[in-house]
Amino acid sequence: MSVKWERDNDAPKGTLTFDIDTETIQKGIDHAFIRTQKRITVPGFRKGHVPRTIFNQMYGEESLYQDALNDVLPDAYEASIKEAGIEPVDQPQIAVESMEKDQPWTLKATVAVKPKVTLGDYKGMEVPEQDTSVSDADVDNELDSKRQQQAELVLKEDEAAADGDTVVIDYEGSVDGELFDGGSADNYSLVLGSGSFIPGFEDQLVGHKADEDVDVTVTFPEDYHAKDLASKEALFKVKIHEVKEKQLPELDDEFAKDVDEDVNTLDELKDKLKKQLQDQKEATAKAAIEDAAIEAAVANAETEEIPQAMLDDDTNRQLQQYLAGMQQQGINPQMYFQITNTTEDDLRKQFAEDAAKRVKTNLVLEAVAEDANLSASEEDVQNEIANLAKQYGMDEEAVSKALTREMLAHDIEIKKAVDLIADSAKQTAKAADKD
């Protein structure tokens, strides 16, 4: 096969000229005749049985060329791009240069390819220093959160409601003496101070007791979602049925056992919480260092203009992954768009905004993997298959069938590039700390 690749100097595209040999062409013509023979009717012959010589006399072998080309072109194009060593990122625009009888066919394809990347520094990137220390106050805050989760609501007997208490109420709202939709409810549990209701509503219930009737006057905000109520004054007739206060458990060994059955004392729980917080901070710090280092490495690199096809592919991939994630939570696309009052085009535009950044980042990571000679061994691939199988609850064989070795190796090499950039990063004190 004769193949010639001429790359444009000013853009990531070029012209691929390639031939299809006569033997391949003849096979394509033979297959085209067999398909055509079944469809045509020639007087004197049963349908589907016209001889090849008669067909050629009546229609000419050239009438089969286009059908034959459609048959042989895909494999010929794939072989030519492999020989040229290029990576197309979009469907080619193919034109026929020559289709002479008993001669190789020559075709030219305009091909968009992966942009060139010129790497800058990617090792030793300076990133903000990350604090991974865990203080006693951090542990106390976590303990307080656990206590809040274990709290019980206890009725207050003949005591006034205070901020933080829960009141069970009936309410009925009106504007200018007229009731309005959504302005009433029975036996509603409201936490005072939570900000759940219109500003000023909850404050006016503080200091009142169970079985009291309270008139609450508030003004709807200017930006209230119901435009017919915005900025209007409303009167709510409120009946308080119950007042409950939050009762926190004692901070002792029994509390520790209730929170975590694997500990016996409060001190053990504190130690365990401190370890968990430490792990969380270190994971957060590692992610922050990784993000900052990669961002710096990408900023140091230069790429050619990214073809629109690559941006569109990235946008579509992000969109499908997001909707698939919603589907796993039981929310289908139609439901999601209805809940969010958006359309698929809105979501697509949202993902398109950062497509160039994501694509450039991936291109730079691929270039780093190549520059640093990072490769995926067979052991790496097998480990990745095992990890994916465990993560998604699949058989390893099913993972192997779903993902090619090339796909798995690519992902592994990208991960190695990320690790190389992040592990070599240098934490530096923030500017304010230096000052």
FIVEXPA-555325 format. One line per field, with one value per residue (C-alpha): y, z, x; residue in three letters. Coordinates in pm, whole numbers, padded with zeros to 5 digits. Each point is the difference from the previous one (the first is absolute). Layout:
REM residues N
Y	[Y  ...] $
Z	[Z  ...] $
X	[X  ...] $
rest	[ALA  ...] $
***
This chain:
REM residues 435
Y	[00000  00343  00255  00366  00233  00376  00191  00364  00235  00225  -00247  -00356  -00144  -00115  -00200  -00377  -00144  -00378  -00271  -00308  -00291  -00176  -00331  00168  00197  -00318  -00166  00308  -00007  -00372  00060  00297  -00212  -00273  00255  00171  -00329  -00082  00324  00030  -00166  -00065  -00142  -00362  -00065  -00080  00281  -00028  -00222  00240  -00101  00236  00041  00098  00248  00159  00028  00165  00223  -00001  -00111  00367  00009  -00216  00227  00220  -00295  -00176  00313  00018  -00361  00027  00360  -00043  -00262  00182  00327  -00168  -00165  00330  00200  -00277  00008  00381  -00009  00261  00024  00136  00172  00040  -00164  00069  00181  -00243  00081  -00238  00092  -00286  -00319  -00137  -00350  -00257  00268  00075  00254  00316  00196  00313  00054  00328  -00113  00187  -00141  00033  00339  00018  00071  00188  -00082  00246  -00090  -00265  -00123  00191  00218  00240  -00043  00157  -00167  -00227  -00020  -00358  00047  -00098  00204  -00086  00257  -00195  -00315  00189  00135  -00350  -00125  00283  -00098  -00358  00128  00203  -00313  -00191  00279  -00056  00242  00034  00180  00323  00014  00351  00156  00261  -00088  00105  00026  -00353  -00158  -00185  00111  -00196  00251  00059  00317  00187  00295  00280  00314  00286  -00241  -00256  -00347  -00094  -00331  -00174  00227  -00255  -00333  -00215  -00164  00144  -00053  00315  00047  00357  00176  -00234  00269  -00235  00258  00360  00228  00110  -00288  -00223  00290  00086  -00351  00020  00059  -00165  -00323  -00303  00060  00368  00178  00244  00255  00024  00292  -00018  00156  -00221  00074  00195  -00302  -00250  -00280  00061  00337  00077  -00008  00178  00307  -00048  -00010  -00320  -00100  -00356  -00141  -00251  -00263  -00150  -00361  -00107  00143  -00240  00057  -00190  -00209  -00102  -00324  00016  -00010  -00322  -00361  -00106  00266  -00127  -00355  00124  00188  -00279  -00358  -00070  00230  -00031  00341  00364  00024  -00285  00179  00321  -00185  -00165  00327  00168  -00273  00033  00378  -00041  -00236  00240  00299  -00190  -00117  00355  00136  -00260  00092  00373  -00052  -00218  00256  00294  -00182  -00117  00346  00145  -00261  00063  00376  -00055  -00200  00127  -00178  00061  00108  -00280  -00136  00059  -00375  -00063  00267  -00147  -00353  00115  00192  -00298  -00234  00229  00033  -00374  -00074  00260  -00130  -00358  00106  00148  -00322  -00201  00218  -00082  00325  -00042  00284  00113  00023  00183  00264  00047  00039  00245  00179  -00043  -00177  -00232  00295  00202  -00281  -00049  00371  -00022  -00283  00165  00299  -00195  -00249  00172  -00011  -00369  -00098  00196  -00159  -00348  00083  00127  -00309  -00223  00200  -00034  -00377  -00018  00237  -00192  -00340  -00106  -00324  -00252  -00348  -00311  -00013  00360  -00088  -00309  00199  00268  -00264  -00145  00345  00090  -00338  00055  00361  -00081  -00349  -00168  -00308  00071  -00177  00235  00302  -00140  -00037  00348  00183  -00060  -00030  00326  00187  -00140  00067  00359  00065  -00156  00213  00314  -00093  -00051  00342  00156  -00174  00112  00365  -00007  -00198  00237  00314  00228  00148  00366  00229  00222  00362  00127  -00244  00108  00364] $
Z	[00000  -00098  00276  00022  00291  -00037  00319  -00005  00169  00158  00129  00131  -00330  -00332  -00317  -00009  -00349  -00033  -00260  00002  -00181  -00293  00182  00275  -00258  -00190  00317  00066  -00354  00032  00324  -00154  -00297  00226  00189  -00321  -00177  00262  -00068  -00379  -00258  -00355  -00269  -00067  00343  00335  00254  00174  -00269  -00266  -00107  00071  -00369  -00089  00289  -00115  -00356  00110  00288  -00009  00285  00089  00134  00289  00092  00253  00179  -00002  00135  00288  00075  00003  00113  00381  00028  -00248  00193  00332  -00146  -00148  00322  00183  -00257  00011  00381  00054  00248  -00165  00234  -00244  -00302  -00311  -00313  -00279  -00368  -00288  -00200  -00249  -00059  -00321  -00116  00088  00189  00373  00119  00152  00268  00201  00351  00189  00358  00331  00237  00363  00067  00068  00359  00097  00362  00248  00352  00155  00286  00322  -00037  00291  00169  00310  00326  00141  00371  00103  00375  00214  00317  00314  -00112  -00323  00200  00236  -00298  -00137  00339  00017  -00343  00123  00306  -00221  -00201  00320  00150  00102  -00008  00343  00073  00198  00266  00040  -00130  -00271  -00333  -00046  -00300  -00109  00134  -00225  -00002  -00144  -00149  -00213  -00208  -00247  -00198  -00172  -00197  00015  00171  -00281  00051  -00251  -00143  00207  00297  00243  00162  00302  00252  -00166  00185  -00017  00149  00128  -00133  -00297  -00250  -00165  -00009  -00114  00194  00326  00022  00233  00221  00089  00139  00245  00354  -00057  00158  -00110  -00053  -00075  -00306  -00161  -00277  -00211  -00239  -00262  -00335  -00293  -00150  -00327  -00177  00132  -00252  -00005  -00177  00112  00364  -00035  00227  00146  00369  00126  00320  00127  00262  00190  00255  00203  00097  00145  00090  00001  00092  -00121  00274  -00065  00145  00265  -00139  00170  -00070  -00057  -00265  -00166  -00013  -00154  -00268  -00084  00116  -00058  00284  00376  00131  -00095  -00031  -00250  -00203  00004  -00123  -00277  -00108  -00004  -00225  -00234  -00015  -00067  -00290  -00141  00020  -00162  -00283  -00049  00004  -00252  -00236  00039  -00073  -00300  -00143  00052  -00142  -00310  -00054  00014  -00239  -00245  00022  -00087  -00312  -00340  -00238  -00351  -00050  00121  -00275  00065  -00030  00311  00194  -00112  00094  00347  00051  -00106  00225  00301  -00073  -00027  00314  00196  -00114  00069  00354  00041  -00134  00266  00260  -00150  -00193  -00374  -00239  -00049  00376  00047  -00261  00148  00356  -00103  -00257  -00259  -00331  -00139  -00199  00323  00159  -00314  -00007  00366  -00067  -00321  00198  00146  -00284  -00131  00345  00049  -00347  00036  00340  -00146  -00295  00235  00221  -00308  -00105  00348  -00008  -00335  00103  00323  -00171  00225  -00111  00129  00067  -00029  00381  00008  -00241  00197  00325  -00164  -00121  00353  00152  -00248  00049  00377  -00034  -00225  00130  -00330  -00104  -00116  -00326  -00061  00059  -00242  -00268  00059  -00008  -00242  00121  -00184  00195  00333  -00079  -00098  00329  00198  -00178  00069  00370  00004  -00158  00267  00276  -00151  -00009  00346  00179  -00123  00098  00265  00268  00067  00268  -00116  -00078  00315  00215  -00165  00068] $
X	[00000  00130  -00065  00101  -00077  00037  -00070  -00107  00242  -00261  -00260  -00035  -00120  00141  -00045  00035  00049  -00027  -00051  -00219  00169  -00163  -00043  -00201  -00197  -00089  -00128  -00214  -00137  -00081  -00190  -00179  -00110  -00137  -00211  -00114  -00075  -00264  -00187  -00011  -00223  00122  -00231  00079  00151  -00150  00030  00334  00156  00123  00357  00286  00086  -00357  -00012  00326  -00126  -00325  00115  00378  00225  00052  -00357  00126  00292  -00179  -00154  00338  00172  -00248  00088  00380  00052  -00037  00277  00220  -00034  00076  00310  00118  -00028  00184  00280  00012  00015  -00271  -00288  -00316  -00247  -00289  -00158  00213  -00113  00092  00024  00077  00310  -00019  -00201  00149  -00078  00268  00195  00033  -00255  00140  -00185  00070  -00133  -00003  00062  -00018  00262  00097  00163  00373  00101  00313  00073  00143  00112  -00220  00217  00059  -00308  -00047  -00338  -00158  00098  -00270  -00079  -00076  00016  -00298  -00059  -00193  -00256  -00052  -00068  -00235  -00195  -00036  -00118  -00253  -00129  -00042  -00187  -00233  -00076  -00080  -00212  -00362  -00291  -00163  -00329  00032  -00267  -00143  00323  00036  00156  00360  00228  00095  -00320  -00243  -00363  -00292  -00244  -00307  00018  -00219  00128  -00187  00081  -00253  -00239  00018  00150  00271  00121  00264  -00059  -00142  00091  -00091  00235  00307  00332  00213  00347  00021  00306  00037  -00098  -00249  -00280  -00030  00240  -00161  -00250  00201  00116  -00361  -00064  00293  -00129  -00340  -00124  -00201  -00378  00057  -00140  00240  -00053  00315  00041  00275  00086  00089  00346  00020  00152  -00258  -00058  -00376  -00008  -00357  00116  00335  00038  -00351  -00085  -00163  -00177  00041  -00238  00216  -00105  00286  -00073  00336  00338  00296  00361  00299  00157  00359  00142  00270  00351  00109  00097  -00362  -00036  00319  -00137  -00326  00189  00247  -00048  00371  00110  -00049  00099  -00027  00378  00000  -00268  00205  00308  -00200  -00158  00341  00136  -00299  00039  00371  -00069  -00260  00234  00284  -00228  -00128  00356  00116  -00286  00075  00372  -00084  -00243  00236  00303  -00187  -00145  00353  00138  -00284  00057  00368  -00089  -00108  -00235  -00119  -00359  -00227  -00232  -00367  -00064  00211  -00190  -00333  00108  00104  -00325  -00211  00199  -00043  -00372  -00056  00202  -00197  -00338  00113  00088  -00347  -00149  00185  -00171  -00338  -00038  -00049  00092  -00361  -00052  00330  -00081  -00346  00133  00273  -00216  00277  00050  00266  00136  00038  00200  00206  00091  00101  00245  00123  00129  00294  00047  00316  00160  -00082  00123  00324  00062  -00041  00226  00271  -00025  00033  00307  00152  -00055  00179  00281  00064  -00029  -00285  -00160  -00252  00134  -00214  -00008  -00125  -00280  -00104  -00003  -00213  -00245  -00020  -00057  -00274  -00169  -00005  -00116  -00296  -00081  00085  00194  00354  -00077  -00295  00226  00256  -00266  -00145  00335  00286  00358  00079  -00271  00118  00366  -00081  -00178  00285  00258  -00204  -00015  00375  00048  -00222  00197  00331  -00109  -00162  00274  00272  -00194  00148  -00221  00074  -00136  -00285  00086  -00171  00199  00328  -00078] $
rest	[MET  SER  VAL  LYS  TRP  GLU  ARG  ASP  ASN  ASP  ALA  PRO  LYS  GLY  THR  LEU  THR  PHE  ASP  ILE  ASP  THR  GLU  THR  ILE  GLN  LYS  GLY  ILE  ASP  HIS  ALA  PHE  ILE  ARG  THR  GLN  LYS  ARG  ILE  THR  VAL  PRO  GLY  PHE  ARG  LYS  GLY  HIS  VAL  PRO  ARG  THR  ILE  PHE  ASN  GLN  MET  TYR  GLY  GLU  GLU  SER  LEU  TYR  GLN  ASP  ALA  LEU  ASN  ASP  VAL  LEU  PRO  ASP  ALA  TYR  GLU  ALA  SER  ILE  LYS  GLU  ALA  GLY  ILE  GLU  PRO  VAL  ASP  GLN  PRO  GLN  ILE  ALA  VAL  GLU  SER  MET  GLU  LYS  ASP  GLN  PRO  TRP  THR  LEU  LYS  ALA  THR  VAL  ALA  VAL  LYS  PRO  LYS  VAL  THR  LEU  GLY  ASP  TYR  LYS  GLY  MET  GLU  VAL  PRO  GLU  GLN  ASP  THR  SER  VAL  SER  ASP  ALA  ASP  VAL  ASP  ASN  GLU  LEU  ASP  SER  LYS  ARG  GLN  GLN  GLN  ALA  GLU  LEU  VAL  LEU  LYS  GLU  ASP  GLU  ALA  ALA  ALA  ASP  GLY  ASP  THR  VAL  VAL  ILE  ASP  TYR  GLU  GLY  SER  VAL  ASP  GLY  GLU  LEU  PHE  ASP  GLY  GLY  SER  ALA  ASP  ASN  TYR  SER  LEU  VAL  LEU  GLY  SER  GLY  SER  PHE  ILE  PRO  GLY  PHE  GLU  ASP  GLN  LEU  VAL  GLY  HIS  LYS  ALA  ASP  GLU  ASP  VAL  ASP  VAL  THR  VAL  THR  PHE  PRO  GLU  ASP  TYR  HIS  ALA  LYS  ASP  LEU  ALA  SER  LYS  GLU  ALA  LEU  PHE  LYS  VAL  LYS  ILE  HIS  GLU  VAL  LYS  GLU  LYS  GLN  LEU  PRO  GLU  LEU  ASP  ASP  GLU  PHE  ALA  LYS  ASP  VAL  ASP  GLU  ASP  VAL  ASN  THR  LEU  ASP  GLU  LEU  LYS  ASP  LYS  LEU  LYS  LYS  GLN  LEU  GLN  ASP  GLN  LYS  GLU  ALA  THR  ALA  LYS  ALA  ALA  ILE  GLU  ASP  ALA  ALA  ILE  GLU  ALA  ALA  VAL  ALA  ASN  ALA  GLU  THR  GLU  GLU  ILE  PRO  GLN  ALA  MET  LEU  ASP  ASP  ASP  THR  ASN  ARG  GLN  LEU  GLN  GLN  TYR  LEU  ALA  GLY  MET  GLN  GLN  GLN  GLY  ILE  ASN  PRO  GLN  MET  TYR  PHE  GLN  ILE  THR  ASN  THR  THR  GLU  ASP  ASP  LEU  ARG  LYS  GLN  PHE  ALA  GLU  ASP  ALA  ALA  LYS  ARG  VAL  LYS  THR  ASN  LEU  VAL  LEU  GLU  ALA  VAL  ALA  GLU  ASP  ALA  ASN  LEU  SER  ALA  SER  GLU  GLU  ASP  VAL  GLN  ASN  GLU  ILE  ALA  ASN  LEU  ALA  LYS  GLN  TYR  GLY  MET  ASP  GLU  GLU  ALA  VAL  SER  LYS  ALA  LEU  THR  ARG  GLU  MET  LEU  ALA  HIS  ASP  ILE  GLU  ILE  LYS  LYS  ALA  VAL  ASP  LEU  ILE  ALA  ASP  SER  ALA  LYS  GLN  THR  ALA  LYS  ALA  ALA  ASP  LYS  ASP] $
***
